[in-house]
Amino acid sequence: MSIENLQIRPATIADAAFIAKNVMAAMGHDEVYSGGGEEWLQQLIPHMEIICQREDVLYSWKRSYIAEVNGIPAGSLTAYEGTDYKETQTRTFSLFDGPLNFDLDLMQDETREGEFYLDSAAVLPEFRGQGIGRALLQFGITKGKELGVDYVTLLVSPQNPKAKRLYRSLGFRDAGEVFAFGEYFQRMKMDTAEPMRIDILTVLPEMFGGFLNCSIVERAQRMGLVDIHVHNLRDWTLDKHKKVDDYPYGGCAGMVMTCEPIDRCISALKAERDYDQIIFTSPDGEQFDQPMANELSMCKNMIILCGHFKGIDWRIREHLITKEVSIGDYVLTGGELAAAVMTDAIVRIIPGVIGDEQSALSDSFQDNLLAPPVYTRPADYKGWKVPEVLLSGHEKNIRNWELEQALERTKRLRPDLLEG
């Protein structure tokens, strides 16, 4: 089977039996597919089917979507808004025949108003490993955004790290714990607000093709966490030759970028949305560093104007630019490389871009320290051995070693970082 033939459709009442098994599998009872498990579990299946046939319960067919491959049901997603959750939850569990194996009074709300909750997603065993589960979750995310809720949310068991990695890769982040069904679950959420938008203004747009279409920056765009647009300033000039530069007043050497195309482009963009920052890349700007990247990653919209030639007409800097940034004490042919460096550093720390957010938070410069040495398998390569402490499994000793190494490397290589 190929995921290329995957279709996701709204469920019908005829799908109730299929949904019932998938809901139970999503709750950790995968044996419902094989007919195994304890007797009570098998007896519960037809009862759950009757519940799924209703329209006013949590696990209703009306709240579910079916993933089909070549017309064959392969998985399902049950998801809903949290507005009437408590009332619907009470009604749902009152329909179960016999005592529940958990105390409903102790159960915390799985979702709340302003959320679209991905309650149960499951894929039949024979269809797993083809990306169908991810496609169902992405469908749910899109549905939540269409509904205009604040967050798309879900729960994950601490005993299921593989699922948590999947959710992180889709853009979900940790949001506390919830006690439900007699155990604690990790609550995860995704902000459905418009993604960060970065508009890059340049005379060499072709320089960004490869950079924007690979690795972490490409993934962030694909996940809908950032929206990056590159604008050719030559498209904004009224000159028939698409000229964007002219000789400087005063007779000095070089060429200067003119006001008109820059002003027209920025004015058009500002007419569509508000911008937190309009940045100009310049050798004489403020030094770009990790704290600045962290700060800029909180912006909703920003413009990065790439300097070129001798520079830009000073009036643009006076009247339109809000921040001038340099990536180092050297001169480049243009600001395109600086814009790419800044974009990469900013985008990678947007929540959800990197699957393991702790990885980004432990990078060099996040705490004014260089990162400690890192090692991987094998533990002994050509007699070059990994430090024993890293193999010990003793968490406290490992963290202390990492801090000592970070301090030593910083004192030796970048003592200036410790002076602040």
N, C-alpha and C positions, 0 to 999 in steps of 0.2 A: 504494500500500500504506500501511496505517496501523499505527503502533506499538501502537495499541489492540488489534490482533489478534495481538500478539506472545505466543508461548508458549515457555518454555524447559523442555526435558525432558532426562532422561538419554539418552545415546547408546546405540545398539544396534550389534551387529557389522555390520549392514547399512549403517551410516553411515561405515564405515572409509575408503572412497574419498573421501568429502566431507571428513572430518577430515584426511586426508593432505594434500590441497591447502591447507586452511586453515592447517595447521601450517607448511607451506612458505611460504605467503604471509606469515604472522606473522614468519617469519625474514627477510623482506625480498624474497621472490621473488613479487611480485604477478602476474608474467606467467604463472604457472601457470594462472590463470583463463582466459587468452586462447589458450593453446596456443603462446605465443611463448617467447622466451628461448633460451638455448644448448641444444644437443642433450643434454648431460649432465643438464640440469635436467628435460627431458621424460622422459628415460629413468629418472630417479629416482622419478617419480610412482608408477608401479605398484609399485616396490619399497617405497616408503614406505607404500603402501596395505596391503601384506602385513604390515609391521611394526605398523600401527595395528590390525590384526585380532587381534593377540596381547593377552593380559591382563597380562603381566608386564614391560611396557616403559613408558617415560616417556610416549609418545604413544598409549597404548592407548585403544580406544573405551570401556573401563571407567572411564577417568579423564576422559571428555569429556561435554560437554553441548551440545545442539543448540538454536539459536534458530530458531523457525519463525514465519513470517508467513502467516496463512491456510493453515497446513499445509504451506507451502513452506519448505524449509531455507534460511535466510538467513545464518547464521553459526554459529560454534562456539567453545567455550572448553574448553581442556584444562588441568586443574588438579589438584593432588594435594598430600598432606602430604609434608614433607621427611624423614620418619624414615628411610626406606631409600633415600634419593636416590642415594648413591654406587654402591651395588650395582646399582640399577636402571639408572643411567646407563651403567655399564660394559656391562651386558647389552644395552642398546639400541644402542649404537654398534658393538658387536661384530657386530650383524646387518646392518650396511650392506655392500653389495656394492662392493668397490673401496676405494681409499684415500680418507680424509677430506681435505677441503681446509683442515684446521686440525690443530694438534698437540693430541691429547687429553690428553697428559701435562701440558701447560701450562694446561689449562682448570680454572678455579676452580669450586667448587660454586655452582650457581645458587641453591640453597636448603639448608635444614638442619632438624634436628629442632626441633619446636615451631612450625613455620610451615605455612601453607597457601599454596602457590605457584601463582600464575596464570601458567602457562607460555606458553600460546599462545591468543590471542583474535584472531579475524579475521571480517570480514563481507564477503560477496560485493559486488563493485563496484556492482551495480544496486540494492542495498539500503542503501548508505551514506547518511549524512546524515539518518537517521531516529531516531537515538538507540539503535540496536540494540547497538552496541559498548558504550556506557555501561551498558545494561541487562544485558549479559552480565557485565561487570565487577562491577556491583552484586550480581548473582546469586552470583558467586564470593566476594565479601566476606561476604555473608550465610551462605554455605556454610561459610566459614572460622570465622565466629563460632559457628555451630551445633556445629562440631567441637570447640570449646573450645581452639583453639591460641592461642599468644601473639600471633602476627602473621600478617597476610596480606601477601604480598610479590609483587613482580614486577620485571622488568628493563626498561629503556628505553634505546634508543640515543641518544647525545648528538646524533645527526643528525636526531632526530625531536622537535623542541620542541613540536609540536602535541599529540602523544601525552602528553608530560610534563605539559602544562597540563591535559589531561583527567584524568590520574592525581592531580594535586594537587587538582583541584576535587572529586575523590571522597574526599579525605582522606589520600592517601599522602604521605609525606615522604621526603626524601633520606636514604639510609643507606649511603653509601660506593659503591665501585666493584667490579665483578667482571669479570675477564678470561675471556671465553668466546667460542668459535667464532672465535678469532683476532683479537678486538677487545675494547675496554673498553666495558662497559655501566654505566649508572647503576642502582644498586640502590635500590628504594623499598619502604617498608613502612608498614603501618597497624597500630596497636595495637588488638587486638580486645577489650580490657578494657571494662567497662561505661563508658558516657559520663559526663562530668561531669553531676551532677544539681544543679539550683538550685531550691529551694522558696521561693516568695515568699509571705509572709503579709501580708494586707491587708484593710481594710474596704471597699476600692473595687476589686474585681477587674476591673471593666469597663474600667478605665484601661489595662490591659495588652493588650487584644484586638488593636488595630492594630499595636502595637509588636512583639509576639511573632510576628506573621504576615507580616512583610515583610523584605526586604533580608537582611543578613548573618545576623541572629539566626534568621530563618526558615530560611535555608539550612543553618545549623549544626544545627538540629533535624532537618531533612529528611535530612541526611547521617548522622545518628546520633552526632554528636560532642558534643551536649549535650542534656539532658533537663530541660525547664523546666516546673514545675507552680506554678500560682497557687491559693492557698487563701483562701477567704473566712472570715475570723475569726468572722463571725456564725454560721457553721455549727457552731462549736465552743462556743457558749454554751448553758447549760441554761435560760437565761431565755426564757420563752415569747415575749417581744417581740424576741428576738435582740439584746438590748442589750449593747454591748461597752464602754460608758463609764459613769462616775459622777462625782459631785462630789468634789473633792479635800478631804482632811482639812485643817483649818487655815483654811478659809474663803476661799482665794484664788480669783481668777476662772478660768473655763474648766472643761473636763472632762478626765478622765484615763482612759486605757484600762485596763480591769480585768485582774487576773491570770488569772482562770479560763480564758477562751477561748484566750489565748496559751499558757498552760501546758499545756492539754489538747491543743492542736494540735502543739506542739513535742514533747510526750511521745509522742504517737502516731507522729510521724515518726521520732523517735529509737529507737522500739521496732523499726522496720523496717531501720534502717541506722545506721552511725556517721557523724557530721558533723565535718568539719575545722573549720568555722567556723559560729557562729550570730551573724549580724551584725544590729545595730540601726542604722537610719538616723536620725541625730540631729544637729541643728545644733552640738552641743557635742562631737561625736565627732572622731576623728582625721581629718585632711584626706586625702581620696581623691586619689591621683595615679597616674602611670603605673607607678612601681615597685610600688605596692600592687596595681594591676591585674595586673601581671606575676606577683606572688606568689600572688594569689588564683586566677589561671588554672591553677595547679598543683594546686589542690584537687580532690578527687574528688566531694565532696558539701558543699553549703553551704545554709544557711537565711538569707534576708534578711527581717527583720521591718520593715515600713514603719511608722514613727511616725505618729501622728495626734493631733488635738485638742491638749491642753496637753502631752501626752507619755504615757508608759506608767508604770504603777505601778513604783516604784523597785526593788521586790523582784525583778521580772523581770530588771532590769539586773544586780542583784547575784548572782542564782543561776543564770540561764540564758544570758545573753549572753556571748559570748567576745570580741567586737570591736564597737566603736561607731565609725561612720563618718559623716563629713559631706562633702558635695560642694562646700561653699562657705560663706562667712560671710554667710549670709542665711537667712531663714525661709520655708519653703514651706508650703502648706496641709497637705500630708502628705508622707510619705516615698516615695510611689509613683514620682515623677519621679526621685528620687535612686536608687531601686532599679533603674529602667530605665537610667539613665546607667551605673551600675556594671555591670549585666548586659551591656550593649553593649560596654563597654570590656574586660571580662573575656573574653567569648565570642569576640570578633574575633581574639584572639591565641592561641586554642587551636590547636595544630598541625593543619593541614588545612582550617581554616575559610575562610581567604583563600587563593585559588589560588596567589598569589605571596607566600610568607611574608616575603620580603625587603621587600615593601611595608609590612607592619605593623611590621617591625623598624626601618624608616627613618622612621617617623612622628615628629612632634614629641614631645619629652620622653623618648624612649627612651634617649637618652644625655645628658640634661639640656641639650639644645639644641633650639631651635626649628627646624623644617624649613626648608630653603632654598627660594627661589622655584622654581616649576615652570612649564613652558610646553608647549604642544602646537602642532600645525599650525593655520594656516599660519605660516611663519617671519616673514612681514611682513604685518601687518594694519593698514591705515590708517596706515602709516608707523611703527607700533609694532613694533619688531623684537626677535626673540629674541636673547639674547647670543651672540656668535659662537662662544664656547668650546663651547657646547652643540651646535653644528652641526659642530664640528671632527672628531668621532669619536675624539679623543685621550682615552682613558679616564683616564689619570693627571691630565691637566689639568682634566678635568671634575670628578673627585672632589675635587681641591684647591679648585676654584671653589666647589663645593657646601659644603665645610667652611668656607671663608672667609665665604660668605654666611650660613651658619647661625650662626657666631660673631658676625658683625656684627648680625644681627637679634636674637640673644639679648641681647647687650650693650645694644642700644638699647631693646628692648621688655620683656625680663625679666631684668635683671641679677641678680636674686635667685637665678636658677637656677645661676649661675656661682659663687656664694658658697660653696656646699657643696663 
